[in-house]
Amino acid sequence: MATVNEREIEWTETEHGRTHFKRKKLASAADVDELGASLYELPPESSSWPYHFHAGNAEAVYVLSGSGVLRTPDGEERIESGDFCGFPADPEGAH
């Protein structure tokens, strides 16, 4: 088991059109291959990823601070600090 502190992990940055974020790959830093866990920081008016869904694994988002808009098959909704959002591994989990 590896323990890491996010303060020790370097940010990587992705920018392509509206997709713009900084990311710390937490699970990779802890040598956990079976789990995807990252910390993201998004500038205002940006997106993390294009609209998509996963077929092989569920996904979740937990908002630490700030607010944003979440797009799902049901439409758009405002999310804010403290919100946890889960997405099943199928088209109904698109986000």
Phi and psi restraints in degrees (range 20) as a CNS / XPLOR table:
assign (resid 1 and name C) (resid 2 and name N)
       (resid 2 and name CA) (resid 2 and name C) 1.0 -114.1 20.0 2
assign (resid 2 and name N) (resid 2 and name CA)
       (resid 2 and name C) (resid 3 and name N) 1.0 137.8 20.0 2
assign (resid 2 and name C) (resid 3 and name N)
       (resid 3 and name CA) (resid 3 and name C) 1.0 -111.6 20.0 2
assign (resid 3 and name N) (resid 3 and name CA)
       (resid 3 and name C) (resid 4 and name N) 1.0 129.3 20.0 2
assign (resid 3 and name C) (resid 4 and name N)
       (resid 4 and name CA) (resid 4 and name C) 1.0 -128.8 20.0 2
assign (resid 4 and name N) (resid 4 and name CA)
       (resid 4 and name C) (resid 5 and name N) 1.0 155.1 20.0 2
assign (resid 4 and name C) (resid 5 and name N)
       (resid 5 and name CA) (resid 5 and name C) 1.0 -113.0 20.0 2
assign (resid 5 and name N) (resid 5 and name CA)
       (resid 5 and name C) (resid 6 and name N) 1.0 133.2 20.0 2
assign (resid 5 and name C) (resid 6 and name N)
       (resid 6 and name CA) (resid 6 and name C) 1.0 -58.1 20.0 2
assign (resid 6 and name N) (resid 6 and name CA)
       (resid 6 and name C) (resid 7 and name N) 1.0 -26.0 20.0 2
assign (resid 6 and name C) (resid 7 and name N)
       (resid 7 and name CA) (resid 7 and name C) 1.0 -63.6 20.0 2
assign (resid 7 and name N) (resid 7 and name CA)
       (resid 7 and name C) (resid 8 and name N) 1.0 -22.2 20.0 2
assign (resid 7 and name C) (resid 8 and name N)
       (resid 8 and name CA) (resid 8 and name C) 1.0 -90.5 20.0 2
assign (resid 8 and name N) (resid 8 and name CA)
       (resid 8 and name C) (resid 9 and name N) 1.0 -4.0 20.0 2
assign (resid 8 and name C) (resid 9 and name N)
       (resid 9 and name CA) (resid 9 and name C) 1.0 -101.0 20.0 2
assign (resid 9 and name N) (resid 9 and name CA)
       (resid 9 and name C) (resid 10 and name N) 1.0 133.4 20.0 2
assign (resid 9 and name C) (resid 10 and name N)
       (resid 10 and name CA) (resid 10 and name C) 1.0 -75.2 20.0 2
assign (resid 10 and name N) (resid 10 and name CA)
       (resid 10 and name C) (resid 11 and name N) 1.0 145.1 20.0 2
assign (resid 10 and name C) (resid 11 and name N)
       (resid 11 and name CA) (resid 11 and name C) 1.0 -76.0 20.0 2
assign (resid 11 and name N) (resid 11 and name CA)
       (resid 11 and name C) (resid 12 and name N) 1.0 143.3 20.0 2
assign (resid 11 and name C) (resid 12 and name N)
       (resid 12 and name CA) (resid 12 and name C) 1.0 -111.1 20.0 2
assign (resid 12 and name N) (resid 12 and name CA)
       (resid 12 and name C) (resid 13 and name N) 1.0 156.0 20.0 2
assign (resid 12 and name C) (resid 13 and name N)
       (resid 13 and name CA) (resid 13 and name C) 1.0 -126.7 20.0 2
assign (resid 13 and name N) (resid 13 and name CA)
       (resid 13 and name C) (resid 14 and name N) 1.0 136.4 20.0 2
assign (resid 13 and name C) (resid 14 and name N)
       (resid 14 and name CA) (resid 14 and name C) 1.0 -122.6 20.0 2
assign (resid 14 and name N) (resid 14 and name CA)
       (resid 14 and name C) (resid 15 and name N) 1.0 131.8 20.0 2
assign (resid 14 and name C) (resid 15 and name N)
       (resid 15 and name CA) (resid 15 and name C) 1.0 -144.8 20.0 2
assign (resid 15 and name N) (resid 15 and name CA)
       (resid 15 and name C) (resid 16 and name N) 1.0 119.2 20.0 2
assign (resid 15 and name C) (resid 16 and name N)
       (resid 16 and name CA) (resid 16 and name C) 1.0 -155.3 20.0 2
assign (resid 16 and name N) (resid 16 and name CA)
       (resid 16 and name C) (resid 17 and name N) 1.0 102.0 20.0 2
assign (resid 16 and name C) (resid 17 and name N)
       (resid 17 and name CA) (resid 17 and name C) 1.0 64.4 20.0 2
assign (resid 17 and name N) (resid 17 and name CA)
       (resid 17 and name C) (resid 18 and name N) 1.0 -131.7 20.0 2
assign (resid 17 and name C) (resid 18 and name N)
       (resid 18 and name CA) (resid 18 and name C) 1.0 -75.4 20.0 2
assign (resid 18 and name N) (resid 18 and name CA)
       (resid 18 and name C) (resid 19 and name N) 1.0 -16.5 20.0 2
assign (resid 18 and name C) (resid 19 and name N)
       (resid 19 and name CA) (resid 19 and name C) 1.0 -75.3 20.0 2
assign (resid 19 and name N) (resid 19 and name CA)
       (resid 19 and name C) (resid 20 and name N) 1.0 113.5 20.0 2
assign (resid 19 and name C) (resid 20 and name N)
       (resid 20 and name CA) (resid 20 and name C) 1.0 -154.2 20.0 2
assign (resid 20 and name N) (resid 20 and name CA)
       (resid 20 and name C) (resid 21 and name N) 1.0 120.2 20.0 2
assign (resid 20 and name C) (resid 21 and name N)
       (resid 21 and name CA) (resid 21 and name C) 1.0 -159.6 20.0 2
assign (resid 21 and name N) (resid 21 and name CA)
       (resid 21 and name C) (resid 22 and name N) 1.0 160.7 20.0 2
assign (resid 21 and name C) (resid 22 and name N)
       (resid 22 and name CA) (resid 22 and name C) 1.0 -107.0 20.0 2
assign (resid 22 and name N) (resid 22 and name CA)
       (resid 22 and name C) (resid 23 and name N) 1.0 147.2 20.0 2
assign (resid 22 and name C) (resid 23 and name N)
       (resid 23 and name CA) (resid 23 and name C) 1.0 -142.7 20.0 2
assign (resid 23 and name N) (resid 23 and name CA)
       (resid 23 and name C) (resid 24 and name N) 1.0 139.9 20.0 2
assign (resid 23 and name C) (resid 24 and name N)
       (resid 24 and name CA) (resid 24 and name C) 1.0 -117.7 20.0 2
assign (resid 24 and name N) (resid 24 and name CA)
       (resid 24 and name C) (resid 25 and name N) 1.0 120.9 20.0 2
assign (resid 24 and name C) (resid 25 and name N)
       (resid 25 and name CA) (resid 25 and name C) 1.0 -85.0 20.0 2
assign (resid 25 and name N) (resid 25 and name CA)
       (resid 25 and name C) (resid 26 and name N) 1.0 93.1 20.0 2
assign (resid 25 and name C) (resid 26 and name N)
       (resid 26 and name CA) (resid 26 and name C) 1.0 -67.9 20.0 2
assign (resid 26 and name N) (resid 26 and name CA)
       (resid 26 and name C) (resid 27 and name N) 1.0 -49.5 20.0 2
assign (resid 26 and name C) (resid 27 and name N)
       (resid 27 and name CA) (resid 27 and name C) 1.0 -63.0 20.0 2
assign (resid 27 and name N) (resid 27 and name CA)
       (resid 27 and name C) (resid 28 and name N) 1.0 -41.7 20.0 2
assign (resid 27 and name C) (resid 28 and name N)
       (resid 28 and name CA) (resid 28 and name C) 1.0 -61.2 20.0 2
assign (resid 28 and name N) (resid 28 and name CA)
       (resid 28 and name C) (resid 29 and name N) 1.0 -41.5 20.0 2
assign (resid 28 and name C) (resid 29 and name N)
       (resid 29 and name CA) (resid 29 and name C) 1.0 -64.3 20.0 2
assign (resid 29 and name N) (resid 29 and name CA)
       (resid 29 and name C) (resid 30 and name N) 1.0 -27.7 20.0 2
assign (resid 29 and name C) (resid 30 and name N)
       (resid 30 and name CA) (resid 30 and name C) 1.0 -93.6 20.0 2
assign (resid 30 and name N) (resid 30 and name CA)
       (resid 30 and name C) (resid 31 and name N) 1.0 7.8 20.0 2
assign (resid 30 and name C) (resid 31 and name N)
       (resid 31 and name CA) (resid 31 and name C) 1.0 58.5 20.0 2
assign (resid 31 and name N) (resid 31 and name CA)
       (resid 31 and name C) (resid 32 and name N) 1.0 41.5 20.0 2
assign (resid 31 and name C) (resid 32 and name N)
       (resid 32 and name CA) (resid 32 and name C) 1.0 -110.1 20.0 2
assign (resid 32 and name N) (resid 32 and name CA)
       (resid 32 and name C) (resid 33 and name N) 1.0 104.3 20.0 2
assign (resid 32 and name C) (resid 33 and name N)
       (resid 33 and name CA) (resid 33 and name C) 1.0 -79.8 20.0 2
assign (resid 33 and name N) (resid 33 and name CA)
       (resid 33 and name C) (resid 34 and name N) 1.0 -25.6 20.0 2
assign (resid 33 and name C) (resid 34 and name N)
       (resid 34 and name CA) (resid 34 and name C) 1.0 -87.3 20.0 2
assign (resid 34 and name N) (resid 34 and name CA)
       (resid 34 and name C) (resid 35 and name N) 1.0 1.7 20.0 2
assign (resid 34 and name C) (resid 35 and name N)
       (resid 35 and name CA) (resid 35 and name C) 1.0 -131.2 20.0 2
assign (resid 35 and name N) (resid 35 and name CA)
       (resid 35 and name C) (resid 36 and name N) 1.0 135.2 20.0 2
assign (resid 35 and name C) (resid 36 and name N)
       (resid 36 and name CA) (resid 36 and name C) 1.0 -102.3 20.0 2
assign (resid 36 and name N) (resid 36 and name CA)
       (resid 36 and name C) (resid 37 and name N) 1.0 116.0 20.0 2
assign (resid 36 and name C) (resid 37 and name N)
       (resid 37 and name CA) (resid 37 and name C) 1.0 -143.3 20.0 2
assign (resid 37 and name N) (resid 37 and name CA)
       (resid 37 and name C) (resid 38 and name N) 1.0 121.0 20.0 2
assign (resid 37 and name C) (resid 38 and name N)
       (resid 38 and name CA) (resid 38 and name C) 1.0 -137.6 20.0 2
assign (resid 38 and name N) (resid 38 and name CA)
       (resid 38 and name C) (resid 39 and name N) 1.0 155.5 20.0 2
assign (resid 38 and name C) (resid 39 and name N)
       (resid 39 and name CA) (resid 39 and name C) 1.0 -105.4 20.0 2
assign (resid 39 and name N) (resid 39 and name CA)
       (resid 39 and name C) (resid 40 and name N) 1.0 126.2 20.0 2
assign (resid 39 and name C) (resid 40 and name N)
       (resid 40 and name CA) (resid 40 and name C) 1.0 -115.2 20.0 2
assign (resid 40 and name N) (resid 40 and name CA)
       (resid 40 and name C) (resid 41 and name N) 1.0 146.4 20.0 2
assign (resid 40 and name C) (resid 41 and name N)
       (resid 41 and name CA) (resid 41 and name C) 1.0 -129.2 20.0 2
assign (resid 41 and name N) (resid 41 and name CA)
       (resid 41 and name C) (resid 42 and name N) 1.0 121.7 20.0 2
assign (resid 41 and name C) (resid 42 and name N)
       (resid 42 and name CA) (resid 42 and name C) 1.0 -112.5 20.0 2
assign (resid 42 and name N) (resid 42 and name CA)
       (resid 42 and name C) (resid 43 and name N) 1.0 134.5 20.0 2
assign (resid 42 and name C) (resid 43 and name N)
       (resid 43 and name CA) (resid 43 and name C) 1.0 -70.7 20.0 2
assign (resid 43 and name N) (resid 43 and name CA)
       (resid 43 and name C) (resid 44 and name N) 1.0 160.8 20.0 2
assign (resid 43 and name C) (resid 44 and name N)
       (resid 44 and name CA) (resid 44 and name C) 1.0 -56.1 20.0 2
assign (resid 44 and name N) (resid 44 and name CA)
       (resid 44 and name C) (resid 45 and name N) 1.0 144.5 20.0 2
assign (resid 44 and name C) (resid 45 and name N)
       (resid 45 and name CA) (resid 45 and name C) 1.0 66.8 20.0 2
assign (resid 45 and name N) (resid 45 and name CA)
       (resid 45 and name C) (resid 46 and name N) 1.0 17.8 20.0 2
assign (resid 45 and name C) (resid 46 and name N)
       (resid 46 and name CA) (resid 46 and name C) 1.0 -110.7 20.0 2
assign (resid 46 and name N) (resid 46 and name CA)
       (resid 46 and name C) (resid 47 and name N) 1.0 171.4 20.0 2
assign (resid 46 and name C) (resid 47 and name N)
       (resid 47 and name CA) (resid 47 and name C) 1.0 -122.4 20.0 2
assign (resid 47 and name N) (resid 47 and name CA)
       (resid 47 and name C) (resid 48 and name N) 1.0 151.9 20.0 2
assign (resid 47 and name C) (resid 48 and name N)
       (resid 48 and name CA) (resid 48 and name C) 1.0 -81.2 20.0 2
assign (resid 48 and name N) (resid 48 and name CA)
       (resid 48 and name C) (resid 49 and name N) 1.0 -50.9 20.0 2
assign (resid 48 and name C) (resid 49 and name N)
       (resid 49 and name CA) (resid 49 and name C) 1.0 -143.7 20.0 2
assign (resid 49 and name N) (resid 49 and name CA)
       (resid 49 and name C) (resid 50 and name N) 1.0 157.8 20.0 2
assign (resid 49 and name C) (resid 50 and name N)
       (resid 50 and name CA) (resid 50 and name C) 1.0 -63.1 20.0 2
assign (resid 50 and name N) (resid 50 and name CA)
       (resid 50 and name C) (resid 51 and name N) 1.0 159.7 20.0 2
assign (resid 50 and name C) (resid 51 and name N)
       (resid 51 and name CA) (resid 51 and name C) 1.0 -55.2 20.0 2
assign (resid 51 and name N) (resid 51 and name CA)
       (resid 51 and name C) (resid 52 and name N) 1.0 128.0 20.0 2
assign (resid 51 and name C) (resid 52 and name N)
       (resid 52 and name CA) (resid 52 and name C) 1.0 -161.0 20.0 2
assign (resid 52 and name N) (resid 52 and name CA)
       (resid 52 and name C) (resid 53 and name N) 1.0 173.7 20.0 2
assign (resid 52 and name C) (resid 53 and name N)
       (resid 53 and name CA) (resid 53 and name C) 1.0 -142.5 20.0 2
assign (resid 53 and name N) (resid 53 and name CA)
       (resid 53 and name C) (resid 54 and name N) 1.0 164.0 20.0 2
assign (resid 53 and name C) (resid 54 and name N)
       (resid 54 and name CA) (resid 54 and name C) 1.0 -109.6 20.0 2
assign (resid 54 and name N) (resid 54 and name CA)
       (resid 54 and name C) (resid 55 and name N) 1.0 143.9 20.0 2
assign (resid 54 and name C) (resid 55 and name N)
       (resid 55 and name CA) (resid 55 and name C) 1.0 -100.7 20.0 2
assign (resid 55 and name N) (resid 55 and name CA)
       (resid 55 and name C) (resid 56 and name N) 1.0 -23.4 20.0 2
assign (resid 55 and name C) (resid 56 and name N)
       (resid 56 and name CA) (resid 56 and name C) 1.0 -100.4 20.0 2
assign (resid 56 and name N) (resid 56 and name CA)
       (resid 56 and name C) (resid 57 and name N) 1.0 -18.2 20.0 2
assign (resid 56 and name C) (resid 57 and name N)
       (resid 57 and name CA) (resid 57 and name C) 1.0 -155.4 20.0 2
assign (resid 57 and name N) (resid 57 and name CA)
       (resid 57 and name C) (resid 58 and name N) 1.0 149.3 20.0 2
assign (resid 57 and name C) (resid 58 and name N)
       (resid 58 and name CA) (resid 58 and name C) 1.0 -72.8 20.0 2
assign (resid 58 and name N) (resid 58 and name CA)
       (resid 58 and name C) (resid 59 and name N) 1.0 165.7 20.0 2
assign (resid 58 and name C) (resid 59 and name N)
       (resid 59 and name CA) (resid 59 and name C) 1.0 -139.2 20.0 2
assign (resid 59 and name N) (resid 59 and name CA)
       (resid 59 and name C) (resid 60 and name N) 1.0 155.1 20.0 2
assign (resid 59 and name C) (resid 60 and name N)
       (resid 60 and name CA) (resid 60 and name C) 1.0 -142.0 20.0 2
assign (resid 60 and name N) (resid 60 and name CA)
       (resid 60 and name C) (resid 61 and name N) 1.0 154.4 20.0 2
assign (resid 60 and name C) (resid 61 and name N)
       (resid 61 and name CA) (resid 61 and name C) 1.0 -131.5 20.0 2
assign (resid 61 and name N) (resid 61 and name CA)
       (resid 61 and name C) (resid 62 and name N) 1.0 135.0 20.0 2
assign (resid 61 and name C) (resid 62 and name N)
       (resid 62 and name CA) (resid 62 and name C) 1.0 -125.3 20.0 2
assign (resid 62 and name N) (resid 62 and name CA)
       (resid 62 and name C) (resid 63 and name N) 1.0 122.8 20.0 2
assign (resid 62 and name C) (resid 63 and name N)
       (resid 63 and name CA) (resid 63 and name C) 1.0 -88.0 20.0 2
assign (resid 63 and name N) (resid 63 and name CA)
       (resid 63 and name C) (resid 64 and name N) 1.0 113.5 20.0 2
assign (resid 63 and name C) (resid 64 and name N)
       (resid 64 and name CA) (resid 64 and name C) 1.0 -78.1 20.0 2
assign (resid 64 and name N) (resid 64 and name CA)
       (resid 64 and name C) (resid 65 and name N) 1.0 -42.8 20.0 2
assign (resid 64 and name C) (resid 65 and name N)
       (resid 65 and name CA) (resid 65 and name C) 1.0 -155.0 20.0 2
assign (resid 65 and name N) (resid 65 and name CA)
       (resid 65 and name C) (resid 66 and name N) 1.0 159.8 20.0 2
assign (resid 65 and name C) (resid 66 and name N)
       (resid 66 and name CA) (resid 66 and name C) 1.0 84.3 20.0 2
assign (resid 66 and name N) (resid 66 and name CA)
       (resid 66 and name C) (resid 67 and name N) 1.0 -163.2 20.0 2
assign (resid 66 and name C) (resid 67 and name N)
       (resid 67 and name CA) (resid 67 and name C) 1.0 -152.2 20.0 2
assign (resid 67 and name N) (resid 67 and name CA)
       (resid 67 and name C) (resid 68 and name N) 1.0 168.4 20.0 2
assign (resid 67 and name C) (resid 68 and name N)
       (resid 68 and name CA) (resid 68 and name C) 1.0 -168.9 20.0 2
assign (resid 68 and name N) (resid 68 and name CA)
       (resid 68 and name C) (resid 69 and name N) 1.0 -171.1 20.0 2
assign (resid 68 and name C) (resid 69 and name N)
       (resid 69 and name CA) (resid 69 and name C) 1.0 -119.0 20.0 2
assign (resid 69 and name N) (resid 69 and name CA)
       (resid 69 and name C) (resid 70 and name N) 1.0 128.7 20.0 2
assign (resid 69 and name C) (resid 70 and name N)
       (resid 70 and name CA) (resid 70 and name C) 1.0 -105.7 20.0 2
assign (resid 70 and name N) (resid 70 and name CA)
       (resid 70 and name C) (resid 71 and name N) 1.0 127.5 20.0 2
assign (resid 70 and name C) (resid 71 and name N)
       (resid 71 and name CA) (resid 71 and name C) 1.0 -104.6 20.0 2
assign (resid 71 and name N) (resid 71 and name CA)
       (resid 71 and name C) (resid 72 and name N) 1.0 128.6 20.0 2
assign (resid 71 and name C) (resid 72 and name N)
       (resid 72 and name CA) (resid 72 and name C) 1.0 -134.8 20.0 2
assign (resid 72 and name N) (resid 72 and name CA)
       (resid 72 and name C) (resid 73 and name N) 1.0 176.7 20.0 2
assign (resid 72 and name C) (resid 73 and name N)
       (resid 73 and name CA) (resid 73 and name C) 1.0 -59.2 20.0 2
assign (resid 73 and name N) (resid 73 and name CA)
       (resid 73 and name C) (resid 74 and name N) 1.0 -20.3 20.0 2
assign (resid 73 and name C) (resid 74 and name N)
       (resid 74 and name CA) (resid 74 and name C) 1.0 -86.4 20.0 2
assign (resid 74 and name N) (resid 74 and name CA)
       (resid 74 and name C) (resid 75 and name N) 1.0 -3.3 20.0 2
assign (resid 74 and name C) (resid 75 and name N)
       (resid 75 and name CA) (resid 75 and name C) 1.0 119.1 20.0 2
assign (resid 75 and name N) (resid 75 and name CA)
       (resid 75 and name C) (resid 76 and name N) 1.0 -157.0 20.0 2
assign (resid 75 and name C) (resid 76 and name N)
       (resid 76 and name CA) (resid 76 and name C) 1.0 -108.8 20.0 2
assign (resid 76 and name N) (resid 76 and name CA)
       (resid 76 and name C) (resid 77 and name N) 1.0 145.6 20.0 2
assign (resid 76 and name C) (resid 77 and name N)
       (resid 77 and name CA) (resid 77 and name C) 1.0 -143.2 20.0 2
assign (resid 77 and name N) (resid 77 and name CA)
       (resid 77 and name C) (resid 78 and name N) 1.0 150.5 20.0 2
assign (resid 77 and name C) (resid 78 and name N)
       (resid 78 and name CA) (resid 78 and name C) 1.0 -80.0 20.0 2
assign (resid 78 and name N) (resid 78 and name CA)
       (resid 78 and name C) (resid 79 and name N) 1.0 133.8 20.0 2
assign (resid 78 and name C) (resid 79 and name N)
       (resid 79 and name CA) (resid 79 and name C) 1.0 -122.3 20.0 2
assign (resid 79 and name N) (resid 79 and name CA)
       (resid 79 and name C) (resid 80 and name N) 1.0 154.8 20.0 2
assign (resid 79 and name C) (resid 80 and name N)
       (resid 80 and name CA) (resid 80 and name C) 1.0 -147.7 20.0 2
assign (resid 80 and name N) (resid 80 and name CA)
       (resid 80 and name C) (resid 81 and name N) 1.0 175.9 20.0 2
assign (resid 80 and name C) (resid 81 and name N)
       (resid 81 and name CA) (resid 81 and name C) 1.0 -46.1 20.0 2
assign (resid 81 and name N) (resid 81 and name CA)
       (resid 81 and name C) (resid 82 and name N) 1.0 129.7 20.0 2
assign (resid 81 and name C) (resid 82 and name N)
       (resid 82 and name CA) (resid 82 and name C) 1.0 95.6 20.0 2
assign (resid 82 and name N) (resid 82 and name CA)
       (resid 82 and name C) (resid 83 and name N) 1.0 -13.3 20.0 2
assign (resid 82 and name C) (resid 83 and name N)
       (resid 83 and name CA) (resid 83 and name C) 1.0 -76.6 20.0 2
assign (resid 83 and name N) (resid 83 and name CA)
       (resid 83 and name C) (resid 84 and name N) 1.0 136.5 20.0 2
assign (resid 83 and name C) (resid 84 and name N)
       (resid 84 and name CA) (resid 84 and name C) 1.0 -116.3 20.0 2
assign (resid 84 and name N) (resid 84 and name CA)
       (resid 84 and name C) (resid 85 and name N) 1.0 130.0 20.0 2
assign (resid 84 and name C) (resid 85 and name N)
       (resid 85 and name CA) (resid 85 and name C) 1.0 -125.6 20.0 2
assign (resid 85 and name N) (resid 85 and name CA)
       (resid 85 and name C) (resid 86 and name N) 1.0 128.3 20.0 2
assign (resid 85 and name C) (resid 86 and name N)
       (resid 86 and name CA) (resid 86 and name C) 1.0 -112.9 20.0 2
assign (resid 86 and name N) (resid 86 and name CA)
       (resid 86 and name C) (resid 87 and name N) 1.0 143.0 20.0 2
assign (resid 86 and name C) (resid 87 and name N)
       (resid 87 and name CA) (resid 87 and name C) 1.0 -129.9 20.0 2
assign (resid 87 and name N) (resid 87 and name CA)
       (resid 87 and name C) (resid 88 and name N) 1.0 115.7 20.0 2
assign (resid 87 and name C) (resid 88 and name N)
       (resid 88 and name CA) (resid 88 and name C) 1.0 -67.8 20.0 2
assign (resid 88 and name N) (resid 88 and name CA)
       (resid 88 and name C) (resid 89 and name N) 1.0 161.3 20.0 2
assign (resid 88 and name C) (resid 89 and name N)
       (resid 89 and name CA) (resid 89 and name C) 1.0 -84.5 20.0 2
assign (resid 89 and name N) (resid 89 and name CA)
       (resid 89 and name C) (resid 90 and name N) 1.0 69.4 20.0 2
assign (resid 89 and name C) (resid 90 and name N)
       (resid 90 and name CA) (resid 90 and name C) 1.0 -168.0 20.0 2
assign (resid 90 and name N) (resid 90 and name CA)
       (resid 90 and name C) (resid 91 and name N) 1.0 176.5 20.0 2
assign (resid 90 and name C) (resid 91 and name N)
       (resid 91 and name CA) (resid 91 and name C) 1.0 -58.1 20.0 2
assign (resid 91 and name N) (resid 91 and name CA)
       (resid 91 and name C) (resid 92 and name N) 1.0 -26.5 20.0 2
assign (resid 91 and name C) (resid 92 and name N)
       (resid 92 and name CA) (resid 92 and name C) 1.0 -67.8 20.0 2
assign (resid 92 and name N) (resid 92 and name CA)
       (resid 92 and name C) (resid 93 and name N) 1.0 -17.3 20.0 2
assign (resid 92 and name C) (resid 93 and name N)
       (resid 93 and name CA) (resid 93 and name C) 1.0 -93.9 20.0 2
assign (resid 93 and name N) (resid 93 and name CA)
       (resid 93 and name C) (resid 94 and name N) 1.0 13.4 20.0 2
assign (resid 93 and name C) (resid 94 and name N)
       (resid 94 and name CA) (resid 94 and name C) 1.0 -60.4 20.0 2
assign (resid 94 and name N) (resid 94 and name CA)
       (resid 94 and name C) (resid 95 and name N) 1.0 144.1 20.0 2
